[in-house]
Amino acid sequence: MSISLNKTEHIDIAKIKPADMTPYDKRSLATKLKRRMNQAAKDMDFELAAIFDIVRM
Protein backbone atom coordinates (compact mmCIF):
# COMPACT_ATOMS: atom_id res chain seq x y z
CA MET A 1 0.00 0.00 0.00
CA SER A 2 1.54 3.26 -1.13
CA ILE A 3 0.66 6.35 0.85
CA SER A 4 1.41 9.96 0.07
CA LEU A 5 3.27 11.68 2.90
CA ASN A 6 3.22 14.99 1.05
CA LYS A 7 3.01 16.20 -2.55
CA THR A 8 6.40 14.78 -3.51
CA GLU A 9 7.05 11.92 -1.08
CA HIS A 10 5.30 8.56 -1.11
CA ILE A 11 5.97 5.46 0.96
CA ASP A 12 5.02 1.83 0.48
CA ILE A 13 4.10 0.66 3.97
CA ALA A 14 4.53 -3.00 3.03
CA LYS A 15 8.19 -2.38 2.21
CA ILE A 16 9.15 -0.79 5.54
CA LYS A 17 11.79 -2.92 7.26
CA PRO A 18 12.54 -1.50 10.72
CA ALA A 19 15.48 -3.87 11.20
CA ASP A 20 17.24 -2.21 8.26
CA MET A 21 16.64 1.34 9.50
CA THR A 22 18.86 3.50 11.66
CA PRO A 23 17.37 5.01 14.83
CA TYR A 24 17.37 8.40 13.09
CA ASP A 25 15.48 6.98 10.08
CA LYS A 26 12.93 5.38 12.40
CA ARG A 27 12.32 8.64 14.26
CA SER A 28 12.11 10.56 11.00
CA LEU A 29 9.60 8.12 9.51
CA ALA A 30 7.54 8.10 12.72
CA THR A 31 7.39 11.90 12.66
CA LYS A 32 6.29 11.95 9.01
CA LEU A 33 3.67 9.25 9.59
CA LYS A 34 2.31 11.02 12.67
CA ARG A 35 2.07 14.32 10.80
CA ARG A 36 0.25 12.62 7.90
CA MET A 37 -2.01 10.69 10.29
CA ASN A 38 -3.06 13.92 11.99
CA GLN A 39 -3.73 15.56 8.61
CA ALA A 40 -5.82 12.57 7.52
CA ALA A 41 -7.86 12.85 10.73
CA LYS A 42 -8.40 16.58 10.16
CA ASP A 43 -9.56 15.76 6.62
CA MET A 44 -11.92 13.20 8.16
CA ASP A 45 -10.16 10.37 6.33
CA PHE A 46 -10.34 8.16 9.40
CA GLU A 47 -9.50 4.96 7.52
CA LEU A 48 -6.17 6.41 6.40
CA ALA A 49 -5.51 7.84 9.87
CA ALA A 50 -6.10 4.41 11.40
CA ILE A 51 -3.60 2.83 8.99
CA PHE A 52 -0.94 5.32 10.08
CA ASP A 53 -1.73 4.67 13.71
CA ILE A 54 -1.27 0.91 13.20
CA VAL A 55 2.06 1.46 11.41
CA ARG A 56 3.37 3.62 14.29
CA MET A 57 2.90 0.80 16.80
SVG drawing of the C-alpha trace seen along z (x, -y; Angstrom):
<svg xmlns="http://www.w3.org/2000/svg" viewBox="-14 -19 35 25">
<polyline fill="none" stroke="black" stroke-width="0.4" points="0.0,0.0 1.5,-3.3 0.7,-6.4 1.4,-10.0 3.3,-11.7 3.2,-15.0 3.0,-16.2 6.4,-14.8 7.1,-11.9 5.3,-8.6 6.0,-5.5 5.0,-1.8 4.1,-0.7 4.5,3.0 8.2,2.4 9.2,0.8 11.8,2.9 12.5,1.5 15.5,3.9 17.2,2.2 16.6,-1.3 18.9,-3.5 17.4,-5.0 17.4,-8.4 15.5,-7.0 12.9,-5.4 12.3,-8.6 12.1,-10.6 9.6,-8.1 7.5,-8.1 7.4,-11.9 6.3,-11.9 3.7,-9.2 2.3,-11.0 2.1,-14.3 0.3,-12.6 -2.0,-10.7 -3.1,-13.9 -3.7,-15.6 -5.8,-12.6 -7.9,-12.9 -8.4,-16.6 -9.6,-15.8 -11.9,-13.2 -10.2,-10.4 -10.3,-8.2 -9.5,-5.0 -6.2,-6.4 -5.5,-7.8 -6.1,-4.4 -3.6,-2.8 -0.9,-5.3 -1.7,-4.7 -1.3,-0.9 2.1,-1.5 3.4,-3.6 2.9,-0.8"/>
</svg>
